[in-house]
Amino acid sequence: MAQARSHSAAGQMMGYLYQCELALLELARRSWEDITVEVRMELLDDIEFLHHETLDPLELLQSKYREAAGQLSETGKDFWRSVTSWIDSLDVSAELVARPLPILRLVSTQVAKEGTFLYWLRSGPDRHEDRALARMEEVAADVHGPGTTADDRVLFMELTAAQRRRLVSAMVVDDGAPVMSDVDHRLAKELGITPSEHAGAVLDEIKGWWYRMAVRLLERKDPAYMLSSVSAEELLCRRDEAAERYAGKSLPITETLRNLTEAEMAPYRNRLVVSQMQWIGLPDSEIAMYLRDYHYARAQRSEWLRSFKVTADGLSAYERDLRYEWESVFRRRTRRVDGATSEAERQEIGQEILDGTMDKVADRPARPGTSTAPWIGRGSIHDLCDRAEDVGSDRAVGWHPDHPRLCKDHIEVADQ
């Protein structure tokens, strides 16, 4: 009986997943030495590590996953296709002359046999670039070599002797890499996630975030959605966000709260945040108090973002929580407002909305699992009130029962 042919793509899929997880593992490993390093995927190579200021590649990494244990072949596709990829990516004829090369690293779950050029290209005391180059040239020039890599070997030999030497000097073979089942253990170690009852949940949350980032790194069609790179700083921030959901720690406060001077308040006088409070009849002294919260909350959130204490996604989630608390108060307080409700009554209701919202948002943590100074929440909800771009949308926040109309009028006057 004839056997059905296998159409399984499991091996290929495992290779793609391994590449994604290896990028995360390598980014975590590099974070110990340089938290500003950035990773990019599938642009010049499988995985690239970049200098954060110039975005020049520091390393081009080829990921090769093989489930079966075995040895790397001197004539195999894993190595020679990587060489072709590096030559094409770097435009070697120009790059080898004009500038230093990045590290060209082949990461494989297989092992380099002693005495092969693959063995001599490993980092460490046994590295020997002259022997590796001589053996590579011998293998590449062998006309009896396998046809599957013939074009790749010819491309290498078409380089000048000096170019081949410089190319080989940049190569590193990283053999015996962890297989898929070992990656989580290595990743937890590199991220400093200590064994605990919550360690698995923390790691799962980080990996869930990373796979979303990987999709954005690989997306090339929608400029608004695509992501150019991810930094080690952002990874460590995400680790802290995930870990502290279970730790109950506080975010650092770097701003010193004090009353604003007249000069500091002057730029806010025509801002929407002030008008929102004037529409409900708040006295100037109370407006000044809330402006202080608004001013320092903005500064503190910006510092958290700059220092990677929170991510932009985490801050957006916090703002959604604040908006939800405001809406629950606003809907309850305005359910009986109708055409017969006087302006004085509307202002009084607006003050009740503000007071009720302030009480609720003061207790909302800026990052789940942490505690946050009350003025951060109060100032942040005023920041939402100040966003002209939200006027007329379902994201608009305000105190007066008629704030959508009043905000629209305010924007039109400002534009004029």
C-alpha positions as CSV (number, residue, x, y, z in Angstrom):
1,M,0.0,0.0,0.0
2,A,1.4,3.4,-1.0
3,Q,2.0,5.8,1.9
4,A,0.5,9.2,1.9
5,R,3.0,12.0,1.5
6,S,3.5,14.4,4.4
7,H,2.5,18.0,3.8
8,S,3.4,19.0,7.4
9,A,5.0,22.4,7.7
10,A,5.7,21.9,11.4
11,G,9.5,22.1,11.0
12,Q,9.3,25.3,9.1
13,M,6.9,26.8,11.6
14,M,9.1,25.8,14.5
15,G,12.0,27.6,12.7
16,Y,10.0,30.8,12.5
17,L,8.8,30.6,16.1
18,Y,12.4,29.9,17.2
19,Q,13.6,32.9,15.4
20,C,11.1,35.1,17.2
21,E,11.9,33.7,20.6
22,L,15.7,33.8,20.0
23,A,15.4,37.5,19.2
24,L,13.7,38.1,22.6
25,L,16.3,35.9,24.4
26,E,19.2,37.8,22.7
27,L,17.7,41.2,23.5
28,A,17.4,40.1,27.1
29,R,21.0,38.9,27.2
30,R,22.3,42.2,25.7
31,S,20.3,44.2,28.2
32,W,23.0,43.4,30.9
33,E,25.6,45.2,28.9
34,D,23.7,47.9,27.0
35,I,20.0,48.7,27.7
36,T,19.9,51.1,24.7
37,V,20.5,48.3,22.2
38,E,17.6,47.8,19.7
39,V,16.5,44.7,17.8
40,R,15.0,44.6,14.3
41,M,13.7,41.5,12.4
42,E,13.7,40.4,8.7
43,L,15.1,43.6,7.2
44,L,18.8,43.0,6.5
45,D,18.8,39.6,8.2
46,D,16.7,37.2,10.3
47,I,17.6,39.3,13.4
48,E,19.6,42.5,13.7
49,F,20.9,44.4,16.7
50,L,21.3,48.2,16.2
51,H,23.2,51.1,17.7
52,H,20.4,53.2,19.3
53,E,21.8,56.6,18.0
54,T,22.7,55.8,14.4
55,L,20.6,52.6,13.9
56,D,23.7,51.1,12.1
57,P,23.7,47.3,12.5
58,L,26.0,46.1,15.3
59,E,25.2,42.4,14.5
60,L,23.4,40.5,11.8
61,L,22.2,37.1,13.1
62,Q,21.0,34.1,11.1
63,S,18.8,31.7,13.1
64,K,18.9,28.0,12.2
65,Y,16.8,25.6,14.2
66,R,17.0,21.8,13.8
67,E,15.0,19.5,16.1
68,A,17.3,16.5,15.5
69,A,20.6,16.6,17.2
70,G,23.6,16.5,14.8
71,Q,26.6,18.3,13.4
72,L,26.8,21.4,11.2
73,S,27.9,20.6,7.7
74,E,30.7,22.5,5.9
75,T,28.8,22.2,2.7
76,G,25.3,22.6,4.1
77,K,22.6,25.2,3.3
78,D,22.5,26.5,6.9
79,F,26.0,28.1,6.6
80,W,26.3,28.9,2.9
81,R,22.9,30.5,2.6
82,S,23.8,32.6,5.6
83,V,27.0,33.8,3.8
84,T,24.9,34.7,0.7
85,S,22.5,36.6,2.9
86,W,25.3,38.6,4.5
87,I,26.9,39.4,1.2
88,D,23.6,40.6,-0.3
89,S,22.6,42.6,2.8
90,L,25.9,44.4,3.2
91,D,26.6,45.0,-0.5
92,V,30.0,43.6,0.5
93,S,32.0,45.0,-2.5
94,A,31.4,48.5,-1.1
95,E,31.0,47.8,2.6
96,L,34.2,45.8,3.0
97,V,36.2,48.8,1.8
98,A,34.2,51.7,3.2
99,R,33.4,50.8,6.8
100,P,33.7,48.2,9.6
101,L,31.5,45.2,9.3
102,P,28.9,44.3,11.9
103,I,29.3,40.9,13.6
104,L,27.9,38.2,11.3
105,R,26.6,35.5,13.6
106,L,25.1,32.1,12.8
107,V,23.2,30.6,15.7
108,S,22.4,26.9,15.3
109,T,21.1,24.2,17.6
110,Q,23.5,21.8,15.9
111,V,27.2,21.4,16.8
112,A,30.3,22.3,14.9
113,K,32.7,19.4,14.6
114,E,36.3,19.9,15.7
115,G,38.7,20.5,12.8
116,T,36.0,22.1,10.5
117,F,36.0,25.8,9.6
118,L,32.8,26.1,11.5
119,Y,34.6,25.0,14.6
120,W,37.4,27.6,14.0
121,L,34.8,30.3,13.6
122,R,33.4,29.9,17.1
123,S,34.2,32.6,19.6
124,G,36.7,31.6,22.3
125,P,40.2,30.3,22.6
126,D,39.9,27.8,19.7
127,R,38.9,30.5,17.2
128,H,41.4,30.6,14.3
129,E,40.4,32.8,11.4
130,D,43.3,32.0,9.1
131,R,42.6,28.2,9.3
132,A,38.8,28.9,8.8
133,L,39.4,31.0,5.7
134,A,41.7,28.6,4.1
135,R,39.3,25.7,4.7
136,M,36.3,27.7,3.5
137,E,38.1,28.6,0.3
138,E,38.9,24.9,-0.2
139,V,35.3,23.8,0.4
140,A,33.9,26.7,-1.8
141,A,36.2,25.9,-4.7
142,D,35.4,22.2,-4.7
143,V,33.5,21.6,-8.0
144,H,32.2,18.2,-6.6
145,G,30.4,19.9,-3.7
146,P,26.6,19.7,-3.5
147,G,24.6,21.6,-6.0
148,T,22.3,22.9,-3.4
149,T,24.9,25.4,-2.3
150,A,27.0,25.7,-5.5
151,D,25.8,29.3,-6.3
152,D,26.4,30.4,-2.7
153,R,30.0,29.1,-2.7
154,V,30.7,30.7,-6.1
155,L,29.4,34.0,-4.8
156,F,31.9,33.8,-1.9
157,M,34.8,33.0,-4.2
158,E,33.9,35.9,-6.5
159,L,35.0,38.3,-3.8
160,T,38.6,39.4,-3.7
161,A,41.0,37.7,-1.3
162,A,41.0,40.8,0.9
163,Q,37.2,40.9,0.9
164,R,36.9,37.3,1.8
165,R,39.3,37.7,4.7
166,R,37.4,40.7,6.1
167,L,34.1,38.9,5.7
168,V,35.4,35.8,7.5
169,S,36.9,37.9,10.3
170,A,33.3,39.2,11.1
171,M,31.7,35.8,11.2
172,V,30.9,34.0,14.4
173,V,29.4,30.5,14.6
174,D,27.3,30.1,17.8
175,D,26.6,26.3,17.8
176,G,24.8,24.2,20.4
177,A,22.2,26.9,20.9
178,P,19.3,26.1,23.3
179,V,16.4,24.2,21.7
180,M,12.9,25.5,21.9
181,S,12.1,23.6,25.1
182,D,15.0,25.3,26.9
183,V,14.4,28.9,25.8
184,D,11.9,29.8,28.5
185,H,14.4,28.8,31.3
186,R,17.2,30.8,29.6
187,L,14.9,33.7,29.1
188,A,13.8,33.8,32.7
189,K,17.4,33.7,33.8
190,E,18.4,36.6,31.5
191,L,15.5,38.7,32.6
192,G,16.2,38.1,36.2
193,I,12.9,36.5,36.9
194,T,13.4,34.4,40.0
195,P,11.5,31.2,40.7
196,S,8.2,31.9,42.4
197,E,4.5,31.0,42.2
198,H,4.1,33.9,39.7
199,A,7.2,33.5,37.6
200,G,5.3,31.6,34.9
201,A,2.6,34.2,34.6
202,V,5.2,37.0,34.4
203,L,7.1,35.2,31.6
204,D,3.9,34.4,29.7
205,E,2.9,38.1,29.9
206,I,6.3,39.2,28.6
207,K,6.1,36.7,25.7
208,G,2.6,37.8,24.8
209,W,3.8,41.4,24.6
210,W,6.8,40.3,22.5
211,Y,4.8,38.4,20.0
212,R,2.6,41.5,19.4
213,M,5.8,43.5,19.0
214,A,7.2,40.9,16.6
215,V,4.1,41.2,14.4
216,R,4.6,45.0,14.2
217,L,8.3,44.5,13.4
218,L,7.4,42.2,10.5
219,E,4.5,44.3,9.3
220,R,5.6,46.4,6.2
221,K,2.3,47.4,4.7
222,D,0.8,49.9,7.1
223,P,3.2,52.7,8.2
224,A,0.9,53.6,11.1
225,Y,1.1,50.1,12.5
226,M,4.6,49.0,11.7
227,L,7.4,49.3,14.3
228,S,11.1,49.8,13.2
229,S,12.8,48.4,16.3
230,V,12.4,47.5,20.0
231,S,14.9,48.4,22.6
232,A,16.3,46.5,25.6
233,E,15.0,49.4,27.8
234,E,11.4,48.7,26.6
235,L,11.8,45.0,27.3
236,L,13.0,45.7,30.8
237,C,10.2,48.1,31.4
238,R,7.7,45.5,30.2
239,R,9.4,43.0,32.6
240,D,9.0,45.4,35.5
241,E,5.3,46.1,34.6
242,A,4.6,42.4,34.5
243,A,6.5,41.5,37.7
244,E,5.1,44.4,39.7
245,R,1.5,43.3,39.1
246,Y,2.3,40.8,41.8
247,A,4.7,42.8,43.9
248,G,2.7,45.9,45.0
249,K,5.6,48.3,44.5
250,S,5.4,52.1,44.0
251,L,6.6,53.9,40.9
252,P,9.3,56.4,41.6
253,I,8.2,60.0,42.1
254,T,10.8,62.5,40.8
255,E,8.6,65.6,40.8
256,T,8.4,67.8,43.9
257,L,4.8,69.1,44.3
258,R,4.5,72.8,45.0
259,N,2.1,75.6,44.1
260,L,2.6,77.1,40.7
261,T,3.7,80.7,40.3
262,E,1.7,83.2,38.3
263,A,4.3,82.9,35.5
264,E,4.0,79.2,35.5
265,M,0.2,79.3,35.3
266,A,0.0,82.0,32.6
267,P,0.5,79.6,29.6
268,Y,-2.5,77.6,30.8
269,R,-5.1,80.4,31.0
270,N,-6.5,79.9,27.6
271,R,-6.2,76.1,27.6
272,L,-9.2,73.9,27.4
273,V,-8.4,72.4,30.8
274,V,-9.0,75.8,32.5
275,S,-12.1,76.5,30.5
276,Q,-13.6,73.2,31.6
277,M,-13.2,74.2,35.2
278,Q,-14.5,77.8,34.6
279,W,-17.7,76.4,32.9
280,I,-18.7,74.8,36.2
281,G,-17.9,77.9,38.2
282,L,-14.8,76.8,40.1
283,P,-13.1,79.6,42.0
284,D,-9.6,80.7,40.8
285,S,-8.0,79.2,44.0
286,E,-9.4,75.7,43.2
287,I,-8.4,76.0,39.5
288,A,-4.9,76.8,40.6
289,M,-4.8,73.7,42.8
290,Y,-5.9,71.4,40.0
291,L,-3.5,73.1,37.6
292,R,-0.7,72.2,39.9
293,D,-1.8,68.5,39.8
294,Y,-2.1,68.7,36.0
295,H,1.3,70.3,35.6
296,Y,3.3,67.9,37.7
297,A,1.4,64.8,36.6
298,R,2.3,65.6,33.0
299,A,5.9,66.0,33.9
300,Q,6.0,62.8,36.0
301,R,4.4,60.7,33.3
302,S,6.8,62.1,30.7
303,E,9.7,61.1,33.0
304,W,8.4,57.6,33.5
305,L,8.2,57.2,29.7
306,R,11.7,58.6,29.1
307,S,13.2,56.4,31.8
308,F,11.1,53.4,30.8
309,K,9.3,53.0,34.1
310,V,6.1,52.6,32.1
311,T,5.5,51.9,28.4
312,A,3.3,54.0,26.1
313,D,0.9,51.0,26.0
314,G,0.8,50.9,29.8
315,L,0.1,54.6,30.0
316,S,-2.7,54.3,27.5
317,A,-4.3,51.5,29.6
318,Y,-4.0,53.8,32.7
319,E,-5.8,56.6,30.8
320,R,-8.6,54.2,29.7
321,D,-9.1,53.3,33.4
322,L,-9.3,57.0,34.4
323,R,-11.8,57.7,31.6
324,Y,-13.9,54.8,32.7
325,E,-14.1,56.1,36.3
326,W,-15.0,59.6,35.0
327,E,-17.7,58.2,32.7
328,S,-19.3,56.1,35.5
329,V,-19.6,59.3,37.6
330,F,-20.7,61.5,34.7
331,R,-23.5,59.2,33.6
332,R,-25.0,58.9,37.0
333,R,-24.9,62.6,37.8
334,T,-26.4,63.7,34.4
335,R,-29.2,61.2,34.0
336,R,-31.8,63.7,35.2
337,V,-30.5,66.7,33.2
338,D,-33.0,68.0,30.7
339,G,-34.2,71.2,29.0
340,A,-35.6,72.5,32.3
341,T,-32.3,72.2,34.2
342,S,-31.0,75.7,34.8
343,E,-27.4,76.8,34.1
344,A,-26.8,77.2,37.9
345,E,-28.0,73.6,38.4
346,R,-25.8,72.4,35.6
347,Q,-22.7,74.0,37.1
348,E,-23.5,72.4,40.4
349,I,-23.9,69.0,38.8
350,G,-20.5,69.6,37.0
351,Q,-18.8,70.3,40.3
352,E,-20.3,67.1,41.7
353,I,-18.9,65.2,38.7
354,L,-15.5,66.7,39.2
355,D,-15.5,65.9,43.0
356,G,-16.7,62.3,42.4
357,T,-14.2,61.7,39.7
358,M,-11.3,63.1,41.8
359,D,-12.1,60.7,44.6
360,K,-12.2,57.7,42.2
361,V,-9.1,58.4,40.1
362,A,-6.9,59.3,43.1
363,D,-6.8,55.6,44.0
364,R,-6.1,54.2,40.5
365,P,-2.6,52.8,40.1
366,A,-0.6,54.0,37.1
367,R,0.6,50.5,36.7
368,P,-1.3,47.4,37.9
369,G,0.1,46.1,41.1
370,T,1.7,49.4,42.2
371,S,0.6,52.3,44.3
372,T,0.5,55.8,42.9
373,A,0.4,59.2,44.4
374,P,-3.2,60.6,44.4
375,W,-2.2,63.8,42.5
376,I,-1.0,61.7,39.5
377,G,-4.5,60.4,38.9
378,R,-6.1,63.8,39.5
379,G,-3.7,65.6,37.2
380,S,-4.0,62.9,34.6
381,I,-7.7,63.2,34.3
382,H,-7.3,66.9,33.8
383,D,-4.9,66.1,31.1
384,L,-7.7,64.2,29.3
385,C,-9.9,67.2,29.7
386,D,-7.3,69.3,27.9
387,R,-7.1,67.2,24.7
388,A,-8.6,69.2,21.9
389,E,-8.1,66.3,19.5
390,D,-10.7,64.3,21.5
391,V,-13.4,66.9,21.2
392,G,-16.4,65.5,19.5
393,S,-15.2,61.9,19.9
394,D,-16.1,59.2,22.4
395,R,-12.8,59.9,24.2
396,A,-13.9,63.4,25.2
397,V,-13.8,64.1,29.0
398,G,-15.4,67.1,30.7
399,W,-17.2,68.3,33.8
400,H,-20.1,70.4,32.6
401,P,-23.1,68.3,31.5
402,D,-22.9,70.2,28.1
403,H,-19.1,69.9,27.8
404,P,-19.2,68.4,24.2
405,R,-20.9,71.5,22.9
406,L,-18.9,73.9,25.0
407,C,-15.6,72.3,24.0
408,K,-16.5,72.4,20.3
409,D,-17.3,76.1,20.6
410,H,-14.0,76.7,22.5
411,I,-12.0,75.0,19.7
412,E,-13.7,77.0,17.0
413,V,-13.0,80.3,18.8
414,A,-9.4,79.3,19.3
415,D,-9.0,78.4,15.6
416,Q,-10.4,81.8,14.6
